[in-house]
Amino acid sequence: MVDAVPSPETLTIRYPFRPDNLFTLNDVLEGLGLGDASCDLNACIMPTSQPAHRMRPPALERLATQWIPWDSDLSPATRIWLTFTDKDLFREATDVVRSCGNRFGWVAGAQERRQTHVELNLLNTIELVELQSQQHTAINAFQAQILQRDAQVLALQQETRALRQQLARQDQELTAANNRLGAR
């Protein structure tokens, strides 16, 4: 039986407000038990950030443009997406999230609190294959447009050459006509 792609899991993080805002994405990794992961997390998880009101993950083709470093400060103005490529690591992290009721809190003794949402999302390989196919099709179409433009440029160059030759002939004819009129 085929394993379906799991749904994203939302983790709400509450932390005390401090002017120095020492809470970062690294703190979230520690809470998820990924801070001491034996694998290179950059090969398994891509952290991205979007405005807090965006409820969907970044489109695959835009992941690299919305990438953020692991030491990024948490902010209520942003929603962080952790896109996993390793299904086992994703399951381990989502098990931790579910076991804590989808909430982490660092609020001991805090008067004022902030809240950030972190979404854990597993990369859907079918979407990746589809994107690659679309990009291949788009590249082929772009190459065809370039060839078409090259042909148009060549045609314009030939037309320009022909017009220059015609202008040169007309200039010679005009000079000859001026010489005939001047000789009279």
C-alpha positions in Angstrom: 0.0 0.0 0.0 1.2 3.5 -0.9 1.9 5.9 2.0 0.0 9.1 1.5 1.7 12.5 2.0 0.8 13.6 5.5 -0.9 16.9 6.0 1.1 19.8 7.4 1.2 20.1 11.1 0.9 23.5 12.9 3.0 24.3 15.9 2.0 27.4 18.0 5.0 28.8 19.9 4.4 31.2 22.8 7.4 33.1 24.2 7.9 36.1 26.4 8.4 39.5 24.9 11.9 40.8 25.4 13.5 43.7 23.7 16.4 41.5 22.7 14.1 38.8 21.4 16.4 35.9 22.0 14.0 33.2 20.7 15.1 31.9 17.3 14.3 29.1 14.9 17.1 27.2 16.5 15.1 27.1 19.8 12.2 25.5 17.8 14.6 22.9 16.5 15.7 22.1 20.0 12.1 21.8 21.1 11.4 19.4 18.2 14.4 17.3 19.3 16.2 18.2 16.0 18.9 20.3 17.6 21.3 17.4 17.9 20.3 15.6 14.8 23.1 13.5 13.4 22.2 14.5 9.8 22.8 17.8 8.1 19.5 19.5 8.6 20.0 21.7 5.5 19.8 18.5 3.4 16.5 17.5 5.0 14.7 20.6 6.0 14.2 24.0 4.3 13.1 26.8 6.6 11.1 29.5 4.9 9.1 32.5 6.1 6.0 34.3 4.9 3.7 36.9 6.3 1.7 35.5 9.2 -1.6 35.7 7.3 -0.4 33.3 4.6 -1.9 29.9 5.5 -0.4 27.9 2.6 3.2 26.8 2.2 5.3 28.7 -0.3 5.0 27.3 -3.8 7.8 24.9 -4.6 9.2 27.2 -7.3 9.5 30.0 -4.7 11.0 28.0 -1.8 14.6 29.2 -2.4 13.5 32.8 -2.5 11.8 32.6 0.9 14.5 30.7 2.6 15.6 31.9 6.1 18.6 31.0 8.2 18.3 28.8 11.4 19.2 31.7 13.6 16.2 33.9 12.5 14.3 35.6 15.3 10.8 34.4 15.9 8.2 37.1 15.1 4.4 37.3 15.3 4.5 39.0 11.9 5.7 35.8 10.2 4.7 32.2 9.7 7.6 29.8 9.4 7.4 26.8 7.2 9.7 23.9 7.8 9.6 21.8 4.5 11.0 18.3 5.2 12.3 16.0 2.5 12.9 13.1 4.9 9.7 11.4 5.8 11.0 9.7 9.0 12.4 12.9 10.3 9.1 14.6 9.5 7.2 11.9 11.4 9.5 12.2 14.4 9.0 16.0 14.5 5.2 15.8 14.1 5.0 13.2 16.8 6.8 15.7 19.2 4.4 18.4 18.1 1.3 16.2 18.7 2.6 15.0 22.0 2.8 18.6 23.3 -0.7 19.5 22.0 0.7 21.5 19.1 2.1 24.1 21.4 5.5 25.1 22.8 5.7 27.7 25.5 8.5 29.6 27.0 6.3 32.0 29.1 7.4 31.4 32.7 6.9 34.7 34.6 6.3 36.7 31.4 4.0 39.7 31.6 3.7 40.1 27.8 3.8 37.2 25.4 4.3 36.8 21.7 3.1 34.0 19.5 4.4 32.6 16.2 3.2 29.7 14.1 5.6 27.1 12.7 4.2 24.8 10.0 5.8 21.4 9.4 5.3 20.3 5.9 6.5 17.2 4.0 7.6 17.8 0.4 5.3 16.0 -2.0 7.6 14.3 -4.5 4.8 14.2 -7.1 4.6 18.0 -7.0 8.4 18.1 -7.4 8.3 15.9 -10.5 5.3 17.9 -11.9 7.2 21.2 -11.3 10.3 19.8 -13.0 8.2 18.7 -15.9 6.6 22.1 -16.2 10.0 23.8 -16.0 11.3 21.5 -18.8 8.2 22.4 -20.9 8.7 26.1 -20.1 12.4 25.9 -21.0 11.6 24.3 -24.3 9.0 27.0 -25.1 11.5 29.7 -24.2 14.2 28.1 -26.4 11.7 28.0 -29.3 10.9 31.7 -28.7 14.7 32.5 -28.7 15.0 30.6 -32.1 12.0 32.5 -33.4 13.5 35.8 -32.3 16.9 34.9 -33.8 15.2 34.2 -37.1 13.3 37.6 -36.9 16.6 39.4 -36.1 18.3 37.7 -39.1 15.4 38.7 -41.3 15.6 42.3 -40.1 19.3 42.4 -40.6 18.8 41.1 -44.2 16.1 43.7 -44.8 18.3 46.4 -43.4 21.2 45.3 -45.7 18.8 45.4 -48.7 17.5 48.9 -47.7 21.1 50.2 -47.4 21.9 48.8 -50.8 18.7 50.4 -52.2 19.6 53.7 -50.5 23.1 53.5 -51.9 21.8 53.0 -55.4 19.3 55.8 -55.0 22.1 58.0 -53.7 24.2 57.2 -56.8 21.2 57.9 -59.1 20.6 61.2 -57.3 24.3 62.1 -57.6 24.2 61.2 -61.3 21.0 63.3 -61.8 22.6 66.3 -60.0 25.7 66.0 -62.1 23.6 65.9 -65.3 21.6 68.9 -64.2 24.8 70.7 -63.1 26.5 70.0 -66.4 23.7 71.8 -68.4 
